[in-house]
Amino acid sequence: MKFYSIFENPNVLSQDIHIFHREGFSFFALIFPLLFSIFNGLWIVSIYIILYFFILIYLFIFFESLNSIIFIFILFPHIMFSFEARDFQKNSLIKKGWRNIGFVMGRNQLEAEIRFYNLSNQITINKEKE
């Protein structure tokens, strides 16, 4: 089962009422961290990743005896970023004004949406009965 955070759009007139944001590890962020950050609009993170790559290239060229250790400097931050990438996305949504209204789990996003809307309909029906 996958966990999803539900965000509500601050713009009432928009067609996108809710966003279902998946929690956890991002494989795409592990393989392509720079593309992931650019694609998701994480511009400051993209600048840090570019600076990080330049530092790694500098270390690789000028300290050839440390090439086996540089692999650790490449792998460890990639793994850390892939675990935190979805949190960066979530914080970006919150800064844009989206409101976190819930948390739901499902096998995929469609099942999570069905569970959320089914639950929200049951809550509104129960409120109307009272």
Secondary structure, DSSP 4 states (H G I P E B T S, - for coil): -EEEEEEE-S-TT-S--EEEEEPS--HHHHH-HHHHHHHTT-HHHHHHHHHHHHHHHHHHHH-GGGHHHHHHHHHHHHHHHHHHHHHHHHHHHHHTT-EEEEEEEESSHHHHHHHHHHHHHHHHHHHHH-
